[in-house]
């Protein structure tokens, strides 16, 4: 890989630009809506349609050609550069020694054309939006391996490359780029389990019931009331497709730095999640999933994924306890206890005070009749584990050195019963640790201890 500027694949503008061509066809069709198909395709109108269409298509193709011509990239020993834009020029760069991971993404059209784009995750998060679109998939994979190899070599203390020295990659970087994939499979989600898990979630149940109600109302002639359900069904359809697309063909493999996940139905992605960037982990189990022993794992992570995806990272859409234990062993290997597997099982699956959990006292029962026996927390030497929920369970794991803030909350009813709650915040997502309705003195003591930990960092 030389230091010369190179261009992306010539078909790159069509991956997202096909919408413009479809738009032109739609505009023409709408403006000739009063004509039959035979009238559209005959006589003088056909001649003008072909001329205008050819002219519009020529303009679009010229624009695409210029867009491709002005989009270039360059890989040196120290930086990745991506230049784009005709009128408004964009020049982006990322330091190779700060690259933590590179996501290989394939939107649907790119998959059909055999192309892929690279998303760069940089340690400081400032360049997490750097993208290189589009290359042949094989070229994208080779480029990813080369850059990650150089990044690993730089982190191992080797002198950064620059200038002509970039053409001679150090042995360690070259071997890392050419070595076989060392990933070890941690979890895979079968299609049947994924579909079953989606149909056992509350949004799907509500969506199915709404569809049945809409059908009954339509057959009964109550059209006005049925129309009110259409927005809800459209929202459910969007949610269901998003969940299906993000979880289809999901697999998670261990790497030397963390996890590498692959997923996608229409749009496929391969994403690296360095364990060192994970700030907090949430394991949830909806009510009907608990009957089958299924769980979902999401994380807060810094500098991983694009900024428009301001949400938790999904590292396991649905899996059994063994899959959760394997994933947790990669992302949070030290819970600060000796019998980690048993503590993990207690934290996400069962209530009680086993292994030192502090629960809500009996006087919390009127405020949380079903959940008071289950909600509680455990503070180990390294981690804060908090759980809550009755029919469904949600457990959060946050390392002490990842806690960004903590807040004590006490409503009037809790104050009367000498109870208090705590919120534990971390960066990189919306996963929050909730400690619900514990003894007020215990909550105050924990707040002081955790505040000292934060101040002492």
VOPAGU-2260 file (C-alpha; in pm, 1 decimal, decimal comma):
REM VOPAGU-2260
SITE   aa  ch    i         X         Y         Z
SITE  UNK   A    0       0,0       0,0       0,0
SITE  UNK   A    1     176,3     314,4    -121,7
SITE  UNK   A    2     142,5     668,8       0,3
SITE  UNK   A    3       1,7     792,7    -329,3
SITE  UNK   A    4    -347,5     936,0    -343,2
SITE  UNK   A    5    -598,1     678,3    -464,5
SITE  UNK   A    6    -959,1     696,9    -571,0
SITE  UNK   A    7   -1250,2     493,2    -446,6
SITE  UNK   A    8   -1441,0     247,8    -664,2
SITE  UNK   A    9   -1601,9     413,6    -971,6
SITE  UNK   A   10   -1944,8     277,0    -876,7
SITE  UNK   A   11   -1933,5     447,8    -534,4
SITE  UNK   A   12   -2165,1     740,3    -627,5
SITE  UNK   A   13   -2439,1     495,2    -731,8
SITE  UNK   A   14   -2456,1     328,1    -389,1
SITE  UNK   A   15   -2654,9     617,5    -248,5
SITE  UNK   A   16   -2706,6     821,9    -565,5
SITE  UNK   A   17   -2955,7     580,2    -720,4
SITE  UNK   A   18   -3221,6     766,4    -522,8
SITE  UNK   A   19   -3176,8    1068,0    -754,3
SITE  UNK   A   20   -3245,2     854,9   -1062,6
SITE  UNK   A   21   -3553,3     702,4    -903,0
SITE  UNK   A   22   -3663,9    1052,3    -802,7
SITE  UNK   A   23   -3642,7    1176,5   -1160,4
SITE  UNK   A   24   -3850,5     882,4   -1280,4
SITE  UNK   A   25   -4107,2     947,2   -1006,2
SITE  UNK   A   26   -4137,1    1316,8   -1099,1
SITE  UNK   A   27   -4195,7    1227,1   -1462,9
SITE  UNK   A   28   -4457,9     968,1   -1373,0
SITE  UNK   A   29   -4643,9    1209,0   -1144,9
SITE  UNK   A   30   -4649,8    1480,9   -1411,3
SITE  UNK   A   31   -4798,6    1240,7   -1666,2
SITE  UNK   A   32   -5043,2    1077,7   -1430,4
SITE  UNK   A   33   -5338,8    1159,7   -1656,9
SITE  UNK   A   34   -5194,1     957,8   -1947,2
SITE  UNK   A   35   -5215,1     589,6   -2013,6
SITE  UNK   A   36   -4903,7     377,1   -2044,9
SITE  UNK   A   37   -4950,8     355,8   -2424,0
SITE  UNK   A   38   -4972,0     737,0   -2450,7
SITE  UNK   A   39   -4654,8     776,4   -2244,7
SITE  UNK   A   40   -4464,4     542,7   -2477,9
SITE  UNK   A   41   -4580,5     662,9   -2820,6
SITE  UNK   A   42   -4563,0     957,1   -3058,8
SITE  UNK   A   43   -4405,1    1296,0   -3001,5
SITE  UNK   A   44   -4432,9    1260,7   -2622,6
SITE  UNK   A   45   -4207,7     954,5   -2628,3
SITE  UNK   A   46   -3946,3    1145,1   -2826,9
SITE  UNK   A   47   -3941,7    1435,8   -2582,3
SITE  UNK   A   48   -3946,1    1197,0   -2286,9
SITE  UNK   A   49   -3639,7    1017,5   -2417,2
SITE  UNK   A   50   -3454,3    1345,4   -2488,5
SITE  UNK   A   51   -3534,4    1503,3   -2151,7
SITE  UNK   A   52   -3466,5    1179,3   -1967,1
SITE  UNK   A   53   -3134,4    1131,2   -2146,0
SITE  UNK   A   54   -3034,9    1489,9   -2065,9
SITE  UNK   A   55   -3125,3    1454,1   -1699,2
SITE  UNK   A   56   -2945,1    1121,7   -1680,1
SITE  UNK   A   57   -2637,2    1275,9   -1844,0
SITE  UNK   A   58   -2632,9    1555,6   -1583,5
SITE  UNK   A   59   -2661,2    1300,5   -1303,8
SITE  UNK   A   60   -2383,0    1087,3   -1451,1
SITE  UNK   A   61   -2153,8    1389,7   -1490,4
SITE  UNK   A   62   -2220,4    1484,9   -1129,7
SITE  UNK   A   63   -2144,4    1128,6   -1019,4
SITE  UNK   A   64   -1822,7    1125,4   -1224,2
SITE  UNK   A   65   -1704,5    1451,9   -1067,3
SITE  UNK   A   66   -1796,6    1328,0    -721,5
SITE  UNK   A   67   -1589,7    1014,7    -780,1
SITE  UNK   A   68   -1299,7    1212,9    -928,9
SITE  UNK   A   69   -1271,1    1446,6    -629,4
SITE  UNK   A   70   -1298,2    1169,3    -366,6
SITE  UNK   A   71    -953,0    1036,2    -283,7
SITE  UNK   A   72    -778,9     869,2       7,0
SITE  UNK   A   73    -421,7     822,6     117,7
SITE  UNK   A   74    -263,6     590,2     375,4
SITE  UNK   A   75      68,8     686,5     529,5
SITE  UNK   A   76     259,8     534,8     816,2
SITE  UNK   A   77      96,8     775,2    1060,2
SITE  UNK   A   78    -234,2     895,5     915,0
SITE  UNK   A   79    -536,5     809,4     706,2
SITE  UNK   A   80    -651,4    1096,8     482,4
SITE  UNK   A   81    -986,5    1121,2     302,6
SITE  UNK   A   82   -1062,0    1416,9      71,4
SITE  UNK   A   83   -1399,3    1471,1     -93,9
SITE  UNK   A   84   -1625,0    1740,8    -237,2
SITE  UNK   A   85   -1630,7    1947,2    -555,1
SITE  UNK   A   86   -1745,2    2294,9    -447,1
SITE  UNK   A   87   -1720,6    2254,1     -71,0
SITE  UNK   A   88   -1403,5    2060,7      -5,5
SITE  UNK   A   89   -1380,7    1823,7     290,9
SITE  UNK   A   90   -1046,1    1704,3     423,6
SITE  UNK   A   91   -1053,7    1451,4     707,1
SITE  UNK   A   92    -777,3    1258,6     871,6
SITE  UNK   A   93    -719,6    1010,0    1153,4
SITE  UNK   A   94    -397,5     917,9    1329,0
SITE  UNK   A   95    -327,3     549,8    1277,0
SITE  UNK   A   96    -189,3     502,0    1628,3
SITE  UNK   A   97    -524,8     626,4    1765,6
SITE  UNK   A   98    -737,9     390,1    1557,6
SITE  UNK   A   99    -916,4     148,7    1792,5
SITE  UNK   A  100   -1129,5     -32,2    1538,6
SITE  UNK   A  101   -1256,3     -19,9    1182,1
SITE  UNK   A  102   -1612,3    -116,1    1095,3
SITE  UNK   A  103   -1680,8    -272,8     756,4
SITE  UNK   A  104   -2031,8    -174,0     644,8
SITE  UNK   A  105   -2230,2    -282,4     339,6
SITE  UNK   A  106   -2558,4    -106,5     263,1
SITE  UNK   A  107   -2794,1    -309,4      45,8
SITE  UNK   A  108   -2691,2    -155,5    -287,7
SITE  UNK   A  109   -2323,2    -185,0    -194,3
SITE  UNK   A  110   -2373,9    -555,6    -124,9
SITE  UNK   A  111   -2527,6    -601,9    -469,5
SITE  UNK   A  112   -2226,3    -426,7    -624,9
SITE  UNK   A  113   -1972,6    -612,5    -409,4
SITE  UNK   A  114   -1858,8    -293,4    -233,5
SITE  UNK   A  115   -1798,9    -194,8     128,9
SITE  UNK   A  116   -1716,8     117,3     328,2
SITE  UNK   A  117   -1488,3     163,2     627,6
SITE  UNK   A  118   -1588,3     349,9     944,2
SITE  UNK   A  119   -1295,3     448,6    1164,5
SITE  UNK   A  120   -1325,4     445,7    1543,0
SITE  UNK   A  121   -1055,3     664,9    1693,4
SITE  UNK   A  122    -946,9     661,5    2057,9
SITE  UNK   A  123   -1033,4    1022,8    2137,7
SITE  UNK   A  124   -1370,7     993,1    1964,4
SITE  UNK   A  125   -1316,1    1317,0    1771,9
SITE  UNK   A  126   -1273,2    1137,7    1437,4
SITE  UNK   A  127   -1531,1     864,0    1486,6
SITE  UNK   A  128   -1718,9     994,6    1181,3
SITE  UNK   A  129   -1430,4     935,7     938,0
SITE  UNK   A  130   -1552,5     713,5     654,8
SITE  UNK   A  131   -1402,9     574,0     338,6
SITE  UNK   A  132   -1674,9     492,3      84,8
SITE  UNK   A  133   -1667,0     269,4    -122,9
SITE  UNK   A  134   -1410,1       3,6    -210,6
SITE  UNK   A  135   -1432,3    -350,9    -335,5
SITE  UNK   A  136   -1506,5    -565,9     -34,8
SITE  UNK   A  137   -1182,0    -761,2     -64,3
SITE  UNK   A  138    -984,2    -436,8     -89,8
SITE  UNK   A  139   -1168,7    -293,9     209,7
SITE  UNK   A  140   -1085,0    -602,2     415,9
SITE  UNK   A  141    -717,5    -584,8     317,4
SITE  UNK   A  142    -701,2    -212,6     391,0
SITE  UNK   A  143    -863,5    -268,2     730,3
SITE  UNK   A  144    -609,8    -537,3     815,7
SITE  UNK   A  145    -318,8    -316,1     706,0
SITE  UNK   A  146    -430,6     -13,6     907,7
SITE  UNK   A  147    -505,8    -217,1    1219,7
SITE  UNK   A  148    -168,1    -387,6    1184,1
SITE  UNK   A  149       7,0     -52,7    1170,6
SITE  UNK   A  150    -198,6      74,5    1462,8
SITE  UNK   A  151    -101,8    -229,3    1669,3
SITE  UNK   A  152     264,1    -180,8    1578,0
SITE  UNK   A  153     247,3     184,9    1684,0
SITE  UNK   A  154      86,7      93,9    2017,9
SITE  UNK   A  155     362,4    -162,7    2074,6
SITE  UNK   A  156     611,8     122,2    2084,9
SITE  UNK   A  157     756,2     111,0    1735,3
SITE  UNK   A  158     853,0     440,0    1576,2
SITE  UNK   A  159     574,9     587,9    1360,8
SITE  UNK   A  160     626,9     573,2     987,6
SITE  UNK   A  161     614,8     877,1     765,3
SITE  UNK   A  162     718,1     978,0     417,1
SITE  UNK   A  163     864,5     703,6     202,5
SITE  UNK   A  164     918,9     481,6     505,2
SITE  UNK   A  165     549,2     401,2     498,9
SITE  UNK   A  166     604,5     173,5     198,8
SITE  UNK   A  167     808,7     -64,1     413,6
SITE  UNK   A  168     569,5    -165,8     686,0
SITE  UNK   A  169     740,6    -309,0     998,3
SITE  UNK   A  170     742,8    -685,7    1024,1
SITE  UNK   A  171     496,4    -691,2    1312,7
SITE  UNK   A  172     248,5    -472,2    1128,1
SITE  UNK   A  173     284,6    -669,1     805,7
SITE  UNK   A  174     241,3    -999,9     984,2
SITE  UNK   A  175     -63,7    -865,0    1164,2
SITE  UNK   A  176    -212,3    -761,5     831,6
SITE  UNK   A  177    -139,6   -1099,0     667,3
SITE  UNK   A  178    -204,7   -1329,4     961,9
SITE  UNK   A  179    -519,6   -1542,7     960,8
SITE  UNK   A  180    -813,0   -1407,8    1156,5
SITE  UNK   A  181    -757,8   -1510,0    1519,6
SITE  UNK   A  182   -1117,5   -1439,1    1624,4
SITE  UNK   A  183   -1278,8   -1699,3    1849,6
SITE  UNK   A  184   -1658,7   -1725,7    1826,2
SITE  UNK   A  185   -1829,3   -1621,3    2151,1
SITE  UNK   A  186   -2194,2   -1615,2    2045,7
SITE  UNK   A  187   -2413,4   -1670,6    1742,4
SITE  UNK   A  188   -2786,9   -1597,9    1719,3
SITE  UNK   A  189   -2990,0   -1856,1    1522,0
SITE  UNK   A  190   -3260,9   -1712,4    1299,2
SITE  UNK   A  191   -3537,4   -1904,7    1474,9
SITE  UNK   A  192   -3435,0   -1778,9    1818,1
SITE  UNK   A  193   -3413,6   -1420,8    1692,9
SITE  UNK   A  194   -3763,5   -1429,8    1540,4
SITE  UNK   A  195   -3907,1   -1595,7    1851,7
SITE  UNK   A  196   -3743,7   -1335,2    2075,8
SITE  UNK   A  197   -3891,0   -1049,6    1872,9
SITE  UNK   A  198   -4241,7   -1196,5    1886,3
SITE  UNK   A  199   -4208,8   -1239,5    2263,3
SITE  UNK   A  200   -4133,3    -871,3    2321,7
SITE  UNK   A  201   -4403,1    -628,7    2429,2
SITE  UNK   A  202   -4389,7    -397,0    2121,7
SITE  UNK   A  203   -4458,0    -695,5    1894,3
SITE  UNK   A  204   -4744,9    -817,2    2110,4
SITE  UNK   A  205   -4899,5    -469,7    2106,9
SITE  UNK   A  206   -4840,9    -441,8    1731,2
SITE  UNK   A  207   -5008,2    -775,9    1658,0
SITE  UNK   A  208   -5305,8    -688,8    1878,2
SITE  UNK   A  209   -5334,4    -349,7    1704,4
SITE  UNK   A  210   -5329,0    -519,5    1363,0
SITE  UNK   A  211   -5604,7    -756,7    1470,6
SITE  UNK   A  212   -5808,3    -466,3    1605,8
SITE  UNK   A  213   -5757,6    -276,6    1279,3
SITE  UNK   A  214   -5875,8    -575,5    1078,7
SITE  UNK   A  215   -6184,1    -625,8    1293,8
SITE  UNK   A  216   -6274,1    -255,2    1277,6
SITE  UNK   A  217   -6229,8    -247,0     901,4
SITE  UNK   A  218   -6452,5    -551,1     852,2
SITE  UNK   A  219   -6708,2    -398,1    1088,5
SITE  UNK   A  220   -6719,1     -74,1     892,3
SITE  UNK   A  221   -6571,6     141,6    1169,9
SITE  UNK   A  222   -6319,3     310,7     940,5
SITE  UNK   A  223   -6273,6     628,9    1142,0
SITE  UNK   A  224   -6158,4     450,6    1456,8
SITE  UNK   A  225   -5943,0     211,5    1255,8
SITE  UNK   A  226   -5751,2     501,5    1100,4
SITE  UNK   A  227   -5623,7     595,3    1445,7
SITE  UNK   A  228   -5431,1     267,2    1465,7
SITE  UNK   A  229   -5241,7     315,4    1139,0
SITE  UNK   A  230   -4967,0     546,8    1281,0
SITE  UNK   A  231   -4906,3     300,3    1563,6
SITE  UNK   A  232   -4876,8      11,1    1315,6
SITE  UNK   A  233   -4634,5     209,0    1099,1
SITE  UNK   A  234   -4423,7     282,8    1405,5
SITE  UNK   A  235   -4426,3     -81,4    1504,9
SITE  UNK   A  236   -4327,6    -187,7    1153,6
SITE  UNK   A  237   -4028,8      47,9    1158,8
SITE  UNK   A  238   -3919,7     -78,6    1501,1
SITE  UNK   A  239   -3956,6    -444,0    1400,4
SITE  UNK   A  240   -3755,6    -401,2    1080,0
SITE  UNK   A  241   -3481,7    -210,1    1263,3
SITE  UNK   A  242   -3449,2    -482,8    1526,7
SITE  UNK   A  243   -3450,8    -755,4    1262,0
SITE  UNK   A  244   -3196,8    -578,9    1041,0
SITE  UNK   A  245   -2961,5    -503,7    1333,1
SITE  UNK   A  246   -2970,1    -859,1    1468,2
SITE  UNK   A  247   -2995,2   -1087,6    1163,4
SITE  UNK   A  248   -2695,3   -1321,0    1116,4
SITE  UNK   A  249   -2552,0   -1183,2    1440,4
SITE  UNK   A  250   -2224,5   -1325,5    1565,4
SITE  UNK   A  251   -1971,9   -1205,4    1823,1
SITE  UNK   A  252   -1609,9   -1316,0    1827,7
SITE  UNK   A  253   -1326,5   -1244,5    2068,7
SITE  UNK   A  254   -1026,7   -1051,7    1937,8
SITE  UNK   A  255    -700,9    -948,9    2100,7
SITE  UNK   A  256    -861,0    -617,4    2204,8
SITE  UNK   A  257   -1225,9    -701,6    2269,9
SITE  UNK   A  258   -1519,6    -816,3    2058,8
SITE  UNK   A  259   -1589,7    -815,0    1689,1
SITE  UNK   A  260   -1957,3    -831,5    1597,1
SITE  UNK   A  261   -2108,2    -903,0    1256,1
SITE  UNK   A  262   -2474,0    -849,4    1175,3
SITE  UNK   A  263   -2724,3    -734,8     915,4
SITE  UNK   A  264   -3012,4    -839,1     691,0
SITE  UNK   A  265   -3027,0    -573,8     417,9
SITE  UNK   A  266   -2729,1    -373,8     546,7
SITE  UNK   A  267   -2441,9    -579,6     687,1
SITE  UNK   A  268   -2177,8    -457,7     930,9
SITE  UNK   A  269   -1863,3    -585,1    1094,8
SITE  UNK   A  270   -1768,3    -379,3    1397,7
SITE  UNK   A  271   -1486,6    -399,3    1651,9
SITE  UNK   A  272   -1562,0    -308,8    2014,5
SITE  UNK   A  273   -1242,4    -265,9    2220,0
SITE  UNK   A  274   -1298,8    -376,9    2578,4
SITE  UNK   A  275   -1111,0     -70,9    2700,4
SITE  UNK   A  276   -1373,9     157,2    2544,8
SITE  UNK   A  277   -1668,6     -10,6    2721,5
SITE  UNK   A  278   -1799,7     206,5    3005,4
SITE  UNK   A  279   -2105,3      17,6    3129,3
SITE  UNK   A  280   -2291,6    -305,0    3046,5
SITE  UNK   A  281   -2664,3    -375,9    3068,4
SITE  UNK   A  282   -2815,0    -724,5    3070,6
SITE  UNK   A  283   -3193,4    -728,5    3031,2
SITE  UNK   A  284   -3449,6   -1005,0    3020,5
SITE  UNK   A  285   -3814,4    -922,6    2931,4
SITE  UNK   A  286   -4083,8   -1114,5    3115,5
SITE  UNK   A  287   -4151,6   -1380,0    2850,0
SITE  UNK   A  288   -3780,0   -1425,8    2780,7
SITE  UNK   A  289   -3720,7   -1524,3    3142,0
SITE  UNK   A  290   -3929,7   -1836,4    3088,2
SITE  UNK   A  291   -3677,1   -1946,1    2823,9
SITE  UNK   A  292   -3362,4   -1818,6    2996,5
SITE  UNK   A  293   -3284,2   -1556,2    2730,3
SITE  UNK   A  294   -3101,4   -1227,6    2775,9
SITE  UNK   A  295   -3002,4    -916,0    2578,4
SITE  UNK   A  296   -2668,3    -737,1    2630,7
SITE  UNK   A  297   -2600,2    -371,5    2546,8
SITE  UNK   A  298   -2307,0    -148,1    2636,2
SITE  UNK   A  299   -2202,7     214,0    2665,4
SITE  UNK   A  300   -1881,9     259,2    2464,9
SITE  UNK   A  301   -1672,0     564,6    2382,4
SITE  UNK   A  302   -1563,9     637,7    2027,5
SITE  UNK   A  303   -1730,4     329,5    1879,4
SITE  UNK   A  304   -1982,2     376,2    1599,7
SITE  UNK   A  305   -2098,3     693,6    1427,3
SITE  UNK   A  306   -2223,2     990,5    1622,2
SITE  UNK   A  307   -2567,0     972,1    1458,7
SITE  UNK   A  308   -2612,5     634,8    1629,6
SITE  UNK   A  309   -2645,3     796,3    1972,8
SITE  UNK   A  310   -2763,5     480,4    2140,8
SITE  UNK   A  311   -2633,9     177,5    2323,6
SITE  UNK   A  312   -2422,0     -70,4    2133,1
SITE  UNK   A  313   -2583,1    -410,6    2095,2
SITE  UNK   A  314   -2336,5    -691,0    2167,1
SITE  UNK   A  315   -2588,7    -976,8    2205,2
SITE  UNK   A  316   -2947,2    -946,2    2070,4
SITE  UNK   A  317   -3062,8   -1264,2    2244,0
SITE  UNK   A  318   -2871,4   -1546,1    2406,1
SITE  UNK   A  319   -2864,3   -1792,1    2693,8
SITE  UNK   A  320   -2665,1   -1754,5    3014,2
SITE  UNK   A  321   -2357,0   -1925,2    2872,9
SITE  UNK   A  322   -2342,7   -1674,3    2586,0
SITE  UNK   A  323   -2383,5   -1384,7    2830,6
SITE  UNK   A  324   -2101,8   -1523,0    3049,1
SITE  UNK   A  325   -1867,4   -1552,6    2750,1
SITE  UNK   A  326   -1939,2   -1197,7    2631,0
SITE  UNK   A  327   -1905,5   -1056,5    2983,0
SITE  UNK   A  328   -1575,7   -1241,0    3022,6
SITE  UNK   A  329   -1437,4   -1039,7    2729,9
SITE  UNK   A  330   -1583,7    -696,9    2802,9
SITE  UNK   A  331   -1564,6    -702,2    3184,5
SITE  UNK   A  332   -1333,4    -987,9    3284,4
SITE  UNK   A  333   -1293,1    -882,6    3648,5
SITE  UNK   A  334   -1608,3    -840,2    3856,9
SITE  UNK   A  335   -1401,8    -812,7    4173,4
SITE  UNK   A  336   -1529,3   -1140,8    4321,3
SITE  UNK   A  337   -1396,5   -1495,5    4333,2
SITE  UNK   A  338   -1694,2   -1692,2    4199,9
SITE  UNK   A  339   -1771,8   -1466,5    3906,5
SITE  UNK   A  340   -2004,2   -1701,3    3718,9
SITE  UNK   A  341   -2223,0   -1756,1    4025,0
SITE  UNK   A  342   -2236,7   -1383,9    4101,0
SITE  UNK   A  343   -2325,7   -1310,6    3739,0
SITE  UNK   A  344   -2609,1   -1564,4    3749,5
SITE  UNK   A  345   -2743,0   -1416,2    4072,8
SITE  UNK   A  346   -2719,4   -1064,7    3933,9
SITE  UNK   A  347   -2915,3   -1123,9    3612,8
SITE  UNK   A  348   -3142,9   -1412,4    3700,5
SITE  UNK   A  349   -3236,3   -1446,0    4066,2
SITE  UNK   A  350   -3313,3   -1227,2    4364,3
SITE  UNK   A  351   -3204,5   -1266,8    4722,1
SITE  UNK   A  352   -2902,0   -1157,4    4919,4
SITE  UNK   A  353   -2667,1   -1426,3    4788,3
SITE  UNK   A  354   -2305,8   -1319,2    4736,3
SITE  UNK   A  355   -2351,9    -998,9    4935,3
SITE  UNK   A  356   -2628,2    -819,5    4744,6
SITE  UNK   A  357   -2802,2    -541,7    4938,2
SITE  UNK   A  358   -3179,5    -548,9    4878,0
SITE  UNK   A  359   -3466,3    -312,9    4940,5
SITE  UNK   A  360   -3595,4    -352,4    5301,2
SITE  UNK   A  361   -3943,9    -483,2    5376,8
SITE  UNK   A  362   -4077,9    -130,6    5421,7
SITE  UNK   A  363   -4030,0     -78,8    5044,3
SITE  UNK   A  364   -4298,1    -338,9    4969,0
SITE  UNK   A  365   -4591,8     -89,8    4949,7
SITE  UNK   A  366   -4397,5     116,7    4694,2
SITE  UNK   A  367   -4282,9    -181,1    4483,8
SITE  UNK   A  368   -4506,3    -477,7    4571,8
SITE  UNK   A  369   -4363,3    -713,1    4311,2
SITE  UNK   A  370   -4005,3    -596,6    4273,1
SITE  UNK   A  371   -3885,6    -513,2    4623,8
SITE  UNK   A  372   -3740,5    -860,6    4683,7
SITE  UNK   A  373   -3535,1    -845,7    4364,0
SITE  UNK   A  374   -3406,8    -489,4    4337,1
SITE  UNK   A  375   -3071,1    -424,5    4498,8
SITE  UNK   A  376   -2701,3    -373,8    4435,9
SITE  UNK   A  377   -2355,8    -511,3    4501,4
SITE  UNK   A  378   -2039,7    -300,5    4520,4
SITE  UNK   A  379   -1726,3    -512,3    4474,5
SITE  UNK   A  380   -1364,7    -399,1    4467,4
SITE  UNK   A  381   -1390,8    -321,0    4096,7
SITE  UNK   A  382   -1756,0    -295,4    3992,5
SITE  UNK   A  383   -2099,9    -166,2    4088,4
SITE  UNK   A  384   -2377,8    -413,6    4001,9
SITE  UNK   A  385   -2735,7    -286,5    4020,6
SITE  UNK   A  386   -3058,3    -465,5    3931,2
SITE  UNK   A  387   -3428,3    -391,5    3931,9
SITE  UNK   A  388   -3753,9    -516,9    3784,3
SITE  UNK   A  389   -4028,5    -762,4    3867,7
SITE  UNK   A  390   -4162,1    -948,4    3561,7
SITE  UNK   A  391   -3866,4    -834,9    3354,2
SITE  UNK   A  392   -3516,1    -783,0    3492,6
SITE  UNK   A  393   -3251,8    -523,0    3407,9
SITE  UNK   A  394   -2900,9    -542,6    3552,5
SITE  UNK   A  395   -2623,4    -287,1    3500,1
SITE  UNK   A  396   -2249,6    -342,4    3550,6
SITE  UNK   A  397   -2026,9     -35,4    3581,7
SITE  UNK   A  398   -1660,8     -46,5    3679,2
SITE  UNK   A  399   -1573,2     203,4    3952,8
SITE  UNK   A  400   -1318,2     374,9    3729,2
SITE  UNK   A  401   -1584,2     424,4    3457,6
SITE  UNK   A  402   -1842,9     599,3    3677,1
SITE  UNK   A  403   -1885,7     958,7    3557,8
SITE  UNK   A  404   -2148,8    1068,4    3806,6
SITE  UNK   A  405   -2383,6     949,5    4076,2
SITE  UNK   A  406   -2708,6    1104,0    4198,4
SITE  UNK   A  407   -2919,5    1029,7    4505,1
SITE  UNK   A  408   -3295,8    1056,6    4461,5
SITE  UNK   A  409   -3558,2    1052,4    4735,8
SITE  UNK   A  410   -3925,2    1125,8    4679,7
SITE  UNK   A  411   -4171,7    1216,1    4953,9
SITE  UNK   A  412   -4302,5     860,2    4991,7
SITE  UNK   A  413   -3947,3     725,0    5007,4
SITE  UNK   A  414   -3851,4     991,4    5260,3
SITE  UNK   A  415   -4135,3     888,0    5489,3
SITE  UNK   A  416   -4011,7     529,3    5481,8
SITE  UNK   A  417   -3642,5     622,2    5510,0
SITE  UNK   A  418   -3565,4     491,3    5163,3
SITE  UNK   A  419   -3359,6     637,8    4879,3
SITE  UNK   A  420   -3253,1     556,2    4526,1
SITE  UNK   A  421   -2931,8     612,6    4331,3
SITE  UNK   A  422   -2850,0     668,8    3965,6
SITE  UNK   A  423   -2505,9     567,2    3835,3
SITE  UNK   A  424   -2400,7     736,1    3511,7
SITE  UNK   A  425   -2126,8     656,1    3262,0
SITE  UNK   A  426   -2027,7     799,2    2924,9
SITE  UNK   A  427   -2087,3     665,8    2574,8
SITE  UNK   A  428   -2456,6     574,2    2586,1
SITE  UNK   A  429   -2776,7     561,1    2787,8
SITE  UNK   A  430   -2705,8     257,2    3007,0
SITE  UNK   A  431   -2763,1     374,6    3364,7
SITE  UNK   A  432   -2734,7     185,5    3688,7
SITE  UNK   A  433   -3053,8     211,8    3897,4
SITE  UNK   A  434   -3040,0     133,5    4268,0
SITE  UNK   A  435   -3403,1     140,6    4379,0
SITE  UNK   A  436   -3547,8     205,0    4725,9
SITE  UNK   A  437   -3267,5      86,6    4952,4
SITE  UNK   A  438   -3222,7     202,4    5310,8
SITE  UNK   A  439   -3148,0     577,1    5312,5
SITE  UNK   A  440   -2840,5     539,5    5533,7
SITE  UNK   A  441   -2695,7     268,3    5309,6
SITE  UNK   A  442   -2761,9     485,2    5003,6
SITE  UNK   A  443   -2592,5     784,0    5167,6
SITE  UNK   A  444   -2288,7     579,3    5266,7
SITE  UNK   A  445   -2255,2     434,0    4916,6
SITE  UNK   A  446   -2283,8     785,2    4768,0
SITE  UNK   A  447   -1997,5     907,3    4987,7
SITE  UNK   A  448   -1776,6     609,1    4902,8
SITE  UNK   A  449   -1837,7     637,9    4531,3
SITE  UNK   A  450   -1783,7    1014,7    4537,2
SITE  UNK   A  451   -1445,5     958,9    4700,7
SITE  UNK   A  452   -1356,1     708,1    4429,7
SITE  UNK   A  453   -1446,0     959,0    4157,2
SITE  UNK   A  454   -1253,0    1242,4    4327,1
SITE  UNK   A  455    -950,7    1019,2    4378,0
SITE  UNK   A  456    -907,8     932,2    4010,6
